Amino acid sequence: MTRTTFSIDEALAEKARELGINISAAARDGVSAAVRSALAASDRAAYERQPEKADASWAEVESWGEE
């Protein structure tokens, strides 16, 4: 795990402490959510630049066969 420092509004930090919120854990959760969101947006943008095209040969390579 890496350590980092960030700034937070004093009133927000005080309210978090009053409510028993672990600021470090909340920051980790927030950064994790932001990374997931950015990755999803990046994946979506890549797909929009190069959408998948139908592959006519797919039926020939199905490993599960006909049902």
C-alpha positions in Angstrom: 0.0 0.0 0.0 1.3 3.5 -0.8 0.8 6.5 1.4 -0.3 9.9 0.1 -1.4 13.2 1.5 -4.4 15.3 0.5 -6.2 18.3 1.7 -9.7 18.3 2.9 -12.0 21.2 4.0 -11.8 21.6 7.8 -15.5 21.7 8.3 -15.9 18.5 6.2 -13.2 16.8 8.1 -14.8 17.8 11.4 -18.2 16.5 10.3 -16.7 13.2 9.2 -15.0 12.8 12.7 -18.3 13.7 14.4 -20.0 11.0 12.4 -17.3 8.4 13.0 -16.3 8.3 9.4 -12.8 6.9 8.8 -11.4 9.6 6.4 -8.6 7.3 5.1 -11.1 4.5 4.2 -13.5 7.0 2.7 -10.7 8.5 0.6 -9.7 5.0 -0.6 -13.3 4.2 -1.5 -13.6 7.5 -3.3 -10.4 7.1 -5.3 -11.4 3.5 -6.1 -14.8 4.6 -7.4 -13.2 7.4 -9.5 -10.7 4.9 -11.0 -13.5 2.5 -11.9 -15.5 5.3 -13.4 -12.6 6.6 -15.5 -11.8 3.1 -16.7 -15.4 2.5 -17.8 -15.4 5.9 -19.6 -12.1 5.1 -21.3 -13.4 1.6 -22.4 -16.6 3.2 -23.7 -14.7 5.8 -25.6 -12.4 3.2 -27.1 -15.4 1.1 -28.2 -17.1 4.2 -29.7 -13.9 4.8 -31.7 -13.7 1.2 -32.9 -16.9 -0.6 -32.3 -17.0 -4.4 -32.7 -18.2 -5.7 -36.0 -20.2 -8.8 -36.5 -17.9 -11.8 -37.3 -19.5 -14.2 -39.8 -17.1 -17.0 -38.8 -18.1 -16.9 -35.1 -20.7 -19.7 -35.6 -17.9 -22.0 -36.9 -15.7 -21.6 -33.8 -18.4 -22.0 -31.1 -17.1 -24.4 -28.6 -20.5 -25.2 -27.1 -22.1 -26.3 -30.3 -25.8 -26.2 -31.1 -28.3 -26.3 -28.4 
